[in-house]
Each structure stands twice: as structure tokens, then as C-alpha cells.
Amino acid sequence: MGKDFEEFLDNIAVGVPVEAKGGTELFGSGMAAHSGGQQAGAYFIDQTGLLYAVMVDKDQPINQKFKIYGAANYEQLPEKLRTFISENRQ
């Protein structure tokens, strides 16, 4: 995530409990404090320890609304993160 890591931490500051799937995968999400849900983030760690993450800023145009980490494109993201993106398109 490089220089975006601090922004990502801000975007999950108000988080939901981490969801463990079978004890081998982790998923978590949250939103930036005081953003009214306009800025949010989610992450997924797979069985091999690879980290995937998404940041959303709903105030941006659709082509700039999402930042993806750990995958080259949407199709390569784990299903949980694709669902997160779908739920945050508005």
C-alpha cells in the first residue's frame, strides 16, 4: 500500500469485528471517523498470508472512487472484496 497505508488506516478507523472464515482467512472493514460513510476500506488476508485491500471515497467520480491493493484488477480480488465494492458503488 506504500504511501496510502496511513490513509487506509484512517478509512477503517470505525471498524466492524474481523470475520474469520474457517480460521484460515480474515476479512475486516470499516469507515473513516466522521465521514458519514463516504470514506471506507476493507481488507482480506488469504490462507497464504497475502493481503488484499480496497479503499473507497464516494465523493470521487466512479473511475476514481476505488483504490485496489494486492491485485491487478477487480476480477483478481477475493469475493468478499468484490462484494464490498458492489455494496459501496453509490
VONUKOL-340024 format. One record per residue: x, y, z of N, C-alpha, C in turn; residue number from 1. Coordinates in steps of 0.2 Angstrom, whole numbers. Each point is the difference from the previous one (the first is absolute). Layout:
<nodes>
[[X Y Z] [X Y Z] [X Y Z] NUM]
...
</nodes>
This chain:
<nodes>
[[4 -6 0] [-4 6 0] [4 6 0] 1]
[[7 -1 2] [4 6 -1] [-2 6 4] 2]
[[0 6 -4] [-2 6 3] [-7 1 2] 3]
[[-4 -5 -2] [-8 0 1] [-1 -3 7] 4]
[[4 -3 3] [-1 -4 6] [-3 4 6] 5]
[[2 6 1] [-3 4 6] [-7 2 -2] 6]
[[-1 2 -7] [-7 1 -2] [-4 -6 1] 7]
[[2 -6 -1] [-4 -6 0] [-2 -1 8] 8]
[[5 1 4] [-1 -1 7] [-6 5 2] 9]
[[0 6 -2] [-5 5 2] [-7 -2 -3] 10]
[[0 -4 -6] [-6 -2 -3] [-3 -6 3] 11]
[[4 -3 5] [-3 -6 3] [-1 2 8] 12]
[[1 6 2] [1 2 7] [-7 -2 4] 13]
[[-5 0 -3] [-7 -2 3] [-1 -7 -3] 14]
[[2 -5 2] [0 -7 -3] [-6 -4 3] 15]
[[-1 -5 -4] [-4 -6 3] [4 -5 2] 16]
[[-2 -5 4] [4 -6 2] [3 -3 -6] 17]
[[6 -3 1] [3 -4 -5] [-3 -6 -1] 18]
[[-2 -2 -6] [-3 -7 -1] [5 -5 -3] 19]
[[1 -5 4] [4 -6 -2] [-4 -5 -3] 20]
[[3 -2 -6] [-4 -6 -4] [4 -6 1] 21]
[[-2 -5 4] [3 -6 1] [7 1 3] 22]
[[1 5 3] [7 1 4] [5 1 -5] 23]
[[-1 1 -6] [6 0 -5] [0 7 -4] 24]
[[-6 3 0] [-1 7 -4] [-3 5 5] 25]
[[3 6 -1] [-3 6 4] [-3 5 -4] 26]
[[-5 3 2] [-3 6 -4] [-2 5 5] 27]
[[1 6 -1] [-2 5 4] [-2 7 -4] 28]
[[-4 4 3] [-2 6 -4] [-1 5 5] 29]
[[-1 6 -2] [-1 6 4] [-1 6 -4] 30]
[[-1 6 4] [-1 6 -4] [4 5 4] 31]
[[2 6 -3] [3 5 3] [-4 4 5] 32]
[[3 1 6] [-4 4 5] [-3 6 -3] 33]
[[-6 2 1] [-3 6 -1] [-1 1 -8] 34]
[[1 -5 -4] [-1 1 -7] [-7 -2 -2] 35]
[[-4 -2 4] [-7 -1 -2] [-1 -6 -5] 36]
[[5 -5 0] [0 -5 -4] [3 1 -7] 37]
[[2 6 -1] [3 2 -7] [7 -3 -1] 38]
[[4 -1 5] [6 -3 -1] [0 -6 4] 39]
[[2 -6 -3] [1 -6 3] [5 -4 -3] 40]
[[1 -6 4] [5 -5 -3] [-1 -7 3] 41]
[[3 -4 -4] [-1 -7 2] [6 -4 -2] 42]
[[2 -6 4] [6 -4 -1] [-2 -7 0] 43]
[[4 -4 -3] [-1 -7 0] [7 -3 0] 44]
[[1 -5 4] [6 -3 1] [-1 -8 -2] 45]
[[3 -3 -5] [-2 -6 -2] [5 -6 4] 46]
[[-1 -6 -1] [3 -5 3] [7 0 0] 47]
[[3 3 -6] [7 0 0] [3 7 3] 48]
[[-4 4 2] [3 6 3] [0 6 -4] 49]
[[-3 -1 -6] [0 6 -5] [-6 5 2] 50]
[[2 6 0] [-5 6 2] [-3 3 -6] 51]
[[-6 1 0] [-4 3 -5] [-3 6 3] 52]
[[-1 6 -3] [-4 5 4] [-3 4 -6] 53]
[[-5 4 3] [-4 5 -4] [-1 6 4] 54]
[[0 6 -3] [-2 6 3] [-5 3 -5] 55]
[[-5 3 3] [-5 3 -4] [-1 7 3] 56]
[[-1 5 -5] [-2 7 2] [-6 1 -5] 57]
[[-6 0 3] [-6 1 -4] [-1 7 -2] 58]
[[4 5 2] [0 7 -3] [4 0 -7] 59]
[[3 -5 -2] [4 0 -6] [-4 -2 -6] 60]
[[2 2 -6] [-3 -3 -6] [1 -8 0] 61]
[[-5 -3 -3] [0 -8 0] [7 -3 -2] 62]
[[3 3 -5] [7 -2 -2] [5 1 5] 63]
[[-1 4 5] [5 2 5] [-2 -2 7] 64]
[[-6 -3 1] [-3 -2 6] [3 -5 4] 65]
[[3 -5 -3] [3 -6 3] [8 0 -1] 66]
[[3 -2 5] [7 -2 -1] [1 -7 2] 67]
[[3 -4 -4] [1 -7 1] [8 -2 2] 68]
[[1 -4 5] [7 -2 2] [0 -8 0] 69]
[[6 -2 -2] [1 -8 0] [-3 -3 -6] 70]
[[-3 3 -5] [-2 -3 -6] [0 5 -6] 71]
[[1 -2 -6] [1 4 -5] [-7 3 -3] 72]
[[-5 -4 2] [-7 3 -2] [-5 -3 4] 73]
[[-6 2 -1] [-6 -2 4] [-1 -7 0] 74]
[[0 -3 -6] [-1 -8 -1] [5 -4 5] 75]
[[6 3 1] [5 -4 4] [-1 1 8] 76]
[[-5 4 2] [-1 1 7] [-4 -6 3] 77]
[[1 -2 6] [-4 -5 3] [-8 2 0] 78]
[[-4 -4 0] [-7 1 0] [-3 5 5] 79]
[[3 -1 6] [-3 5 5] [2 7 -1] 80]
[[5 2 -4] [2 6 -2] [-4 3 -6] 81]
[[-1 -5 -4] [-5 2 -6] [-7 2 3] 82]
[[-2 -4 5] [-7 2 3] [1 6 3] 83]
[[5 2 4] [1 6 3] [-1 6 -5] 84]
[[4 -1 -6] [-1 5 -5] [-7 1 -3] 85]
[[-3 -6 -1] [-7 1 -3] [-4 3 5] 86]
[[0 -1 7] [-4 3 5] [2 8 1] 87]
[[5 2 -3] [3 7 1] [0 4 -6] 88]
[[-3 -2 -5] [0 3 -7] [-4 7 0] 89]
[[-5 1 5] [-4 6 0] [4 5 3] 90]
</nodes>
